[in-house]
Amino acid sequence: MSSGHTPDCDGSDEMEVEMKQMYHDTLKSGGHVDIQIGGDDRDLEDMARMGRQGDLKRIFRQSSMVAFTAIVQATWQVFLVANTQGLLNGGLAGVFWSYVWTAIGMSTVVASLAEMASMAPTSGGQYHWISEFSPPQYQQFLSYIGGWMSTLSWQATAAGATFVDGIFILGLASAYHPDYAIQGWHGTLVVGAVTILVGIVNGFFADSLPQIQKFMAILFGVGWIPVVVVLIALAPHPPAGDVFTKFSSEGWSPMGLSVMVGQISALYSLVSFDAAGTY
């Protein structure tokens, strides 16, 4: 039995190290490493360009990742249930304009993440990109901080999503059964049940997740239509001047600070756009 590497293995390891170094140097200089591999597998080319091997099973493609991101963001659903802060701090005009400038600001972040993802398409996401583009003496520390911030934000997102689902379920039960009185512990049980369901789906039906996500994305899009139709037909319609120019505050002052506080409604409905970069 041999305890060392064969010459072929040594040559392969040296080539891998050389590829990684070329990849890192090229990224920092703003260039692009061009690797051509026979066949149509773009994933293999990306992995080779980064000096790595694609050892894990790939079940997600562009369409399923777009669907996943749309589901995680749940923009219009979240905005329906999380607009109280904006209405209290800024009013109708504050909600509208804070959403506009938040969307514009977020788009610049999305564009930056998209550029980095095209250069280094790895599920590591932010912590990997921070390591690639940071000065060498700060790479380890900043990457560690970035990784933990991403991890904690995903944990908060998961907790928030199950909580919102629990609110929806209890709200529907209360709407169909007016005599039903919601208790605090009911919410805890429902959130726990939703969490268990999510764990079962992700644990035992992982191979079917792309199809599930695509179906749910279509359901999200189709569900938006009746909601908008009902709101147009039955909701009160304030004058356009109130919607676009009338700022109000029932909490913070001055008005500028109040609008900034109410901007959390827009932020909450637009977060998690980095889902595809860290999945």
Order of alpha helices (4+ residues) and beta strands (2+ residues): alpha-alpha-alpha-alpha-alpha-beta-alpha-alpha-alpha-alpha-alpha-alpha-beta-alpha-alpha
